[in-house]
Amino acid sequence: MENLVILFENFWKQKKILITGHTGFKGSWLSHILYTLNSELYGISLKPLKNSHYTISKTNKLFKKEFFLNIKSKKLKNIIKKIKPEIIIHLASQPIVSKSIENPKHTFSTNILGLYNLMEVFKDLDSVKFFLNVTTDKVYLPKEKKDYYFRENDKLGGFDPYSSSKACAELITLSTYLTYFKKKKIYFATARSGNVIGGGDFAVNRLIPDFFKSYKKNQNLIIRNPNHIRPWQHVLEPLYGYLLLIFRISNKKLDNFSSWNFGPKKSDHINVKDVVSYLSNITKFEKVLINKSDFLENNDLRLDSSKSKKILKWRSVLDIKKGLDFTADWYLEFFKNGEIKTFRQIIDYYERLSLINK
């Protein structure tokens, strides 16, 4: 824990942090890290699912106060005014591609109108010094060029409702900043990370949760796009990037608005089939079936994170194999004896990082 605090020079200590979507997979892991850094945490989110990382890791105990409501709610304004947060990390969204296809109206409404409602709320709130909108690697307009690594200045766009809603969210964040916040002393940033993996994700229609649910029930795992390539990374990797981004920009006074990629090493951009094969070797689970999908998804997503590495000094700590090892270890220990390894893995990760930084 000492390595974690020293890394950020006590920057996060007692800072009022508002996390939207704190009951989600990424939000709950982030909450554990910030609590370890002695931040004062507030959360706004929908009610958590019973079978979620938030619930089983007792994330609720980390918060000074949390509110369960839709990000589009009219009550949001009074709540945030009472909190007076210094930093807002926006994670609340509808994040599942398949659900966006089944219910595009809900996806567009949440990911676009929900975001705007949030920014409208703190427009006149002097306490906010930094706003981070976490989007996705899928905001980029797909290219026909093979083995292309997307950079922050590439064109935005998306073919499925989820991707296009997140591309819109990026544009709305920029336009809102330029129109209403540019003259204020507040930093805006958007962060685009890869396909996160890690223990405690029980979402539907995601590869890793589906694998371990199938493993536990000893049922067939059905994968829809075995050859699709994704920038896989353990959830701790981009979360470190988000915290480092806020820390660096706040201290070094970089651009008031900026966008950043946080993706794995180039060698870790592998296909779905290889991910499943690696996990099968660990677990000895091999009940895998292929049922190709008609979803309009980008079949080759790769991120260029050279900007984050050069300017922020961010680096990837866990390669794909170690990230999958961390993930499998979390699930297997939880299934075996109910142990929650979240805190232990956070400490392990930052100890590895401190050794790299020496």
C-alpha positions as CSV (number, residue, x, y, z in Angstrom):
1,M,0.0,0.0,0.0
2,E,2.9,2.3,0.7
3,N,4.1,2.0,-2.9
4,L,0.7,3.0,-4.1
5,V,0.6,6.2,-2.0
6,I,4.1,7.2,-2.7
7,L,3.5,6.8,-6.5
8,F,0.9,9.6,-6.5
9,E,2.7,11.7,-3.8
10,N,-0.4,11.8,-1.6
11,F,-2.3,13.6,-4.4
12,W,-5.5,11.6,-3.8
13,K,-5.5,11.9,0.0
14,Q,-8.8,13.3,1.3
15,K,-9.8,14.5,-2.2
16,K,-13.6,14.5,-2.8
17,I,-14.0,12.1,-5.7
18,L,-17.4,11.4,-7.4
19,I,-17.6,8.2,-9.4
20,T,-20.6,7.7,-11.6
21,G,-21.3,4.1,-12.4
22,H,-19.4,3.0,-9.2
23,T,-21.4,-0.2,-8.9
24,G,-20.1,-1.4,-12.3
25,F,-17.2,-3.7,-12.8
26,K,-14.6,-1.0,-13.6
27,G,-16.1,1.4,-11.1
28,S,-15.9,-1.0,-8.2
29,W,-12.3,-1.8,-8.9
30,L,-11.5,1.9,-9.1
31,S,-13.3,2.5,-5.8
32,H,-11.0,0.0,-4.1
33,I,-7.9,1.7,-5.4
34,L,-9.0,5.2,-4.4
35,Y,-10.0,4.0,-1.0
36,T,-6.6,2.6,-0.6
37,L,-5.3,6.1,-1.5
38,N,-7.4,7.6,1.3
39,S,-9.8,9.5,-1.0
40,E,-13.2,10.6,0.2
41,L,-15.5,8.7,-2.1
42,Y,-19.0,9.5,-3.4
43,G,-20.9,7.4,-5.9
44,I,-23.9,7.8,-8.2
45,S,-25.1,4.8,-10.0
46,L,-28.0,2.4,-10.6
47,K,-28.6,-0.1,-7.9
48,P,-26.0,-2.9,-8.0
49,L,-26.7,-6.4,-9.2
50,K,-26.6,-9.1,-6.5
51,N,-24.0,-11.1,-8.5
52,S,-21.5,-8.3,-9.1
53,H,-18.0,-7.4,-8.1
54,Y,-19.4,-4.4,-6.2
55,T,-21.6,-6.5,-4.1
56,I,-19.4,-9.5,-3.3
57,S,-16.4,-7.3,-2.6
58,K,-18.5,-5.1,-0.3
59,T,-17.6,-1.9,-2.2
60,N,-20.4,0.0,-0.4
61,K,-18.3,0.2,2.7
62,L,-15.7,2.3,0.9
63,F,-18.0,5.3,0.3
64,K,-18.8,8.2,2.5
65,K,-22.1,8.4,0.6
66,E,-23.6,6.8,-2.4
67,F,-26.8,7.5,-4.4
68,F,-28.7,5.1,-6.5
69,L,-30.5,6.8,-9.4
70,N,-30.4,7.2,-13.1
71,I,-27.7,9.6,-14.4
72,K,-30.5,11.4,-16.4
73,S,-32.5,12.1,-13.1
74,K,-33.5,15.7,-12.2
75,K,-32.3,14.9,-8.7
76,L,-28.7,14.8,-9.9
77,K,-28.2,18.6,-9.6
78,N,-29.0,18.9,-5.9
79,I,-27.0,15.8,-5.0
80,I,-23.8,17.0,-6.8
81,K,-24.2,20.5,-5.3
82,K,-24.3,19.0,-1.9
83,I,-21.2,16.7,-2.5
84,K,-19.1,19.5,-4.1
85,P,-16.7,17.1,-5.6
86,E,-13.2,18.1,-6.7
87,I,-12.9,15.4,-9.3
88,I,-15.6,13.6,-11.3
89,I,-14.8,10.3,-13.0
90,H,-17.7,9.4,-15.3
91,L,-18.1,5.7,-15.9
92,A,-21.9,5.4,-15.9
93,S,-23.0,3.9,-19.3
94,Q,-24.7,1.1,-21.1
95,P,-21.5,-0.8,-22.0
96,I,-22.7,-4.0,-23.7
97,V,-22.6,-4.2,-27.5
98,S,-25.3,-6.9,-27.8
99,K,-27.6,-5.0,-25.5
100,S,-27.1,-1.8,-27.5
101,I,-28.4,-3.7,-30.6
102,E,-31.3,-5.1,-28.7
103,N,-32.3,-1.8,-27.2
104,P,-30.6,1.1,-29.0
105,K,-32.9,3.8,-27.5
106,H,-31.8,3.0,-24.0
107,T,-28.1,2.9,-25.0
108,F,-28.3,6.3,-26.8
109,S,-30.3,7.9,-24.0
110,T,-27.9,6.7,-21.3
111,N,-24.6,7.2,-23.0
112,I,-25.5,10.6,-24.6
113,L,-28.2,12.3,-22.6
114,G,-27.0,11.0,-19.3
115,L,-23.5,12.4,-20.0
116,Y,-24.9,15.8,-21.0
117,N,-27.2,15.9,-17.9
118,L,-24.1,15.4,-15.8
119,M,-22.0,18.1,-17.4
120,E,-25.0,20.5,-17.3
121,V,-25.2,19.9,-13.5
122,F,-21.7,21.0,-12.6
123,K,-21.5,23.9,-15.1
124,D,-21.8,26.4,-12.3
125,L,-20.1,24.4,-9.6
126,D,-16.7,25.9,-8.6
127,S,-15.5,22.9,-6.6
128,V,-15.0,20.7,-9.7
129,K,-11.4,20.9,-11.0
130,F,-11.2,17.8,-13.2
131,F,-13.7,15.9,-15.3
132,L,-12.8,12.6,-16.8
133,N,-15.1,10.9,-19.3
134,V,-14.2,7.3,-19.7
135,T,-15.3,6.0,-23.1
136,T,-13.9,3.0,-25.1
137,D,-11.6,1.8,-27.8
138,K,-14.7,1.4,-30.0
139,V,-15.1,5.2,-30.5
140,Y,-12.9,5.1,-33.6
141,L,-14.3,4.9,-37.2
142,P,-13.4,1.4,-38.4
143,K,-10.7,1.2,-41.0
144,E,-10.3,-1.4,-43.8
145,K,-6.5,-1.2,-43.4
146,K,-5.2,-4.4,-41.6
147,D,-3.2,-4.2,-38.4
148,Y,-3.9,-0.5,-37.9
149,Y,-3.4,0.9,-34.5
150,F,-5.8,3.8,-33.7
151,R,-4.4,7.1,-32.4
152,E,-6.2,9.8,-30.5
153,N,-6.5,12.1,-33.5
154,D,-8.1,9.5,-35.8
155,K,-11.7,10.0,-36.9
156,L,-14.4,9.0,-34.5
157,G,-17.4,6.8,-35.5
158,G,-19.1,3.5,-35.0
159,F,-21.4,1.1,-36.8
160,D,-23.2,-0.4,-33.8
161,P,-25.3,1.7,-31.3
162,Y,-22.8,1.3,-28.5
163,S,-19.8,2.4,-30.5
164,S,-21.6,5.3,-32.1
165,S,-23.1,6.4,-28.8
166,K,-19.6,6.6,-27.3
167,A,-18.2,8.4,-30.3
168,C,-21.0,10.9,-29.8
169,A,-20.1,11.2,-26.1
170,E,-16.6,12.1,-27.1
171,L,-17.8,14.9,-29.4
172,I,-20.3,16.2,-26.8
173,T,-17.6,16.3,-24.1
174,L,-15.4,18.4,-26.4
175,S,-18.2,20.7,-27.6
176,T,-19.5,21.2,-24.0
177,Y,-16.0,22.0,-22.8
178,L,-15.3,24.5,-25.6
179,T,-18.7,26.2,-25.2
180,Y,-19.1,26.4,-21.4
181,F,-15.9,25.5,-19.6
182,K,-12.9,26.7,-21.6
183,K,-12.5,29.9,-19.7
184,K,-12.8,28.2,-16.3
185,K,-10.1,26.6,-14.3
186,I,-11.2,23.0,-14.9
187,Y,-9.5,20.2,-16.8
188,F,-11.5,17.9,-19.1
189,A,-10.2,14.6,-20.6
190,T,-11.5,11.5,-22.3
191,A,-9.9,8.1,-21.8
192,R,-10.1,5.2,-24.3
193,S,-9.0,1.8,-23.1
194,G,-9.2,-1.7,-24.4
195,N,-11.3,-4.7,-23.6
196,V,-10.8,-5.0,-19.8
197,I,-10.6,-8.3,-18.1
198,G,-10.4,-9.2,-14.4
199,G,-12.0,-11.0,-11.5
200,G,-15.5,-10.3,-10.5
201,D,-17.0,-9.4,-13.9
202,F,-20.3,-11.2,-14.2
203,A,-21.9,-9.2,-17.1
204,V,-23.8,-11.0,-19.8
205,N,-22.4,-11.4,-23.3
206,R,-18.8,-10.7,-22.3
207,L,-16.1,-13.3,-23.1
208,I,-14.4,-13.7,-19.8
209,P,-17.5,-13.7,-17.6
210,D,-19.2,-16.1,-20.0
211,F,-16.1,-18.4,-19.9
212,F,-16.1,-18.7,-16.1
213,K,-19.8,-19.0,-15.8
214,S,-19.7,-21.9,-18.3
215,Y,-16.7,-23.3,-16.3
216,K,-18.5,-23.2,-13.0
217,K,-21.8,-24.7,-14.4
218,N,-19.8,-27.2,-16.6
219,Q,-21.9,-26.0,-19.6
220,N,-20.9,-25.2,-23.2
221,L,-19.3,-21.8,-23.9
222,I,-20.5,-20.2,-27.1
223,I,-18.2,-17.7,-28.7
224,R,-19.5,-15.6,-31.6
225,N,-16.3,-14.2,-33.2
226,P,-13.2,-16.4,-32.6
227,N,-11.0,-14.4,-34.9
228,H,-11.8,-10.9,-33.8
229,I,-8.8,-9.1,-32.4
230,R,-9.1,-6.9,-29.3
231,P,-6.7,-4.9,-27.1
232,W,-7.1,-7.1,-24.1
233,Q,-5.9,-5.8,-20.7
234,H,-6.4,-6.4,-17.1
235,V,-8.7,-3.8,-15.5
236,L,-5.9,-2.5,-13.3
237,E,-4.0,-1.3,-16.3
238,P,-6.4,1.4,-17.6
239,L,-7.4,2.4,-14.1
240,Y,-3.8,3.2,-13.3
241,G,-3.8,5.2,-16.5
242,Y,-6.9,7.2,-15.5
243,L,-5.4,8.1,-12.1
244,L,-2.0,8.9,-13.6
245,L,-3.7,11.1,-16.2
246,I,-5.5,13.2,-13.6
247,F,-2.4,13.3,-11.4
248,R,-0.1,14.4,-14.2
249,I,-2.4,17.0,-15.8
250,S,-3.3,18.5,-12.4
251,N,0.4,18.9,-11.4
252,K,2.0,19.8,-14.8
253,K,-0.8,22.0,-16.1
254,L,-1.1,20.3,-19.5
255,D,-3.8,21.1,-22.0
256,N,-7.2,21.9,-20.5
257,F,-8.8,19.3,-22.8
258,S,-7.2,16.1,-24.1
259,S,-8.0,12.5,-25.1
260,W,-5.8,9.5,-24.3
261,N,-5.5,5.9,-25.3
262,F,-4.6,3.3,-22.7
263,G,-4.0,0.0,-24.5
264,P,-1.8,-3.1,-24.1
265,K,1.5,-3.8,-25.8
266,K,1.2,-4.5,-29.5
267,S,2.0,-8.2,-28.9
268,D,-1.0,-8.4,-26.6
269,H,-3.5,-7.6,-29.3
270,I,-4.7,-11.2,-29.8
271,N,-7.9,-12.8,-31.0
272,V,-10.8,-14.3,-29.0
273,K,-9.8,-17.9,-29.9
274,D,-6.3,-17.4,-28.3
275,V,-7.8,-15.9,-25.1
276,V,-10.1,-18.9,-24.7
277,S,-7.3,-21.3,-25.5
278,Y,-5.1,-19.8,-22.8
279,L,-7.9,-19.9,-20.2
280,S,-8.7,-23.5,-21.2
281,N,-5.2,-24.6,-20.5
282,I,-5.3,-23.1,-17.0
283,T,-8.7,-24.5,-16.1
284,K,-8.8,-27.6,-18.2
285,F,-12.2,-26.5,-19.4
286,E,-12.7,-27.2,-23.1
287,K,-16.5,-27.1,-23.8
288,V,-16.3,-24.4,-26.4
289,L,-18.7,-23.9,-29.4
290,I,-18.5,-21.4,-32.1
291,N,-21.7,-19.6,-33.2
292,K,-20.8,-16.8,-35.5
293,S,-22.7,-13.5,-35.0
294,D,-24.2,-11.0,-37.5
295,F,-23.4,-8.1,-35.2
296,L,-21.8,-5.2,-37.0
297,E,-18.6,-5.1,-34.9
298,N,-15.1,-4.0,-35.8
299,N,-13.2,-7.3,-36.3
300,D,-9.8,-5.8,-35.6
301,L,-9.4,-3.2,-32.8
302,R,-5.9,-2.1,-31.8
303,L,-4.8,1.0,-29.8
304,D,-1.7,3.1,-30.1
305,S,-0.8,4.3,-26.6
306,S,2.5,6.0,-27.4
307,K,1.1,9.4,-26.4
308,S,0.2,8.2,-22.9
309,K,3.6,6.5,-22.6
310,K,5.6,9.5,-23.7
311,I,3.7,12.3,-21.9
312,L,2.2,10.7,-18.9
313,K,5.0,8.1,-18.4
314,W,2.2,5.4,-18.3
315,R,3.2,1.8,-18.9
316,S,1.6,-1.6,-19.1
317,V,2.6,-3.8,-16.1
318,L,0.8,-7.0,-17.0
319,D,1.2,-8.7,-20.3
320,I,-1.8,-10.6,-21.7
321,K,-0.7,-13.9,-20.1
322,K,-0.2,-12.4,-16.7
323,G,-3.5,-10.5,-16.9
324,L,-5.3,-13.7,-17.7
325,D,-3.4,-15.4,-14.8
326,F,-4.6,-12.7,-12.4
327,T,-8.2,-13.1,-13.8
328,A,-8.3,-16.8,-13.6
329,D,-6.8,-16.8,-10.1
330,W,-9.5,-14.4,-8.9
331,Y,-12.4,-16.5,-10.2
332,L,-10.9,-19.9,-9.2
333,E,-10.2,-18.8,-5.6
334,F,-13.7,-17.3,-5.4
335,F,-15.4,-20.4,-6.7
336,K,-13.3,-22.6,-4.5
337,N,-13.5,-20.9,-1.1
338,G,-15.2,-17.6,-1.5
339,E,-12.0,-15.6,-1.2
340,I,-12.1,-12.1,-2.7
341,K,-8.6,-11.3,-4.1
342,T,-9.3,-7.7,-5.2
343,F,-7.2,-5.9,-2.6
344,R,-4.3,-8.4,-2.8
345,Q,-4.2,-8.1,-6.6
346,I,-4.2,-4.3,-6.3
347,I,-1.2,-4.4,-3.9
348,D,0.5,-7.0,-6.1
349,Y,0.0,-4.8,-9.2
350,Y,1.5,-1.7,-7.7
351,E,4.4,-3.5,-6.2
352,R,5.2,-4.8,-9.7
353,L,4.9,-1.2,-11.0
354,S,7.2,0.2,-8.3
355,L,9.9,-2.4,-9.3
356,I,9.6,-1.3,-13.0
357,N,9.9,2.4,-12.0
358,K,13.1,1.8,-10.1
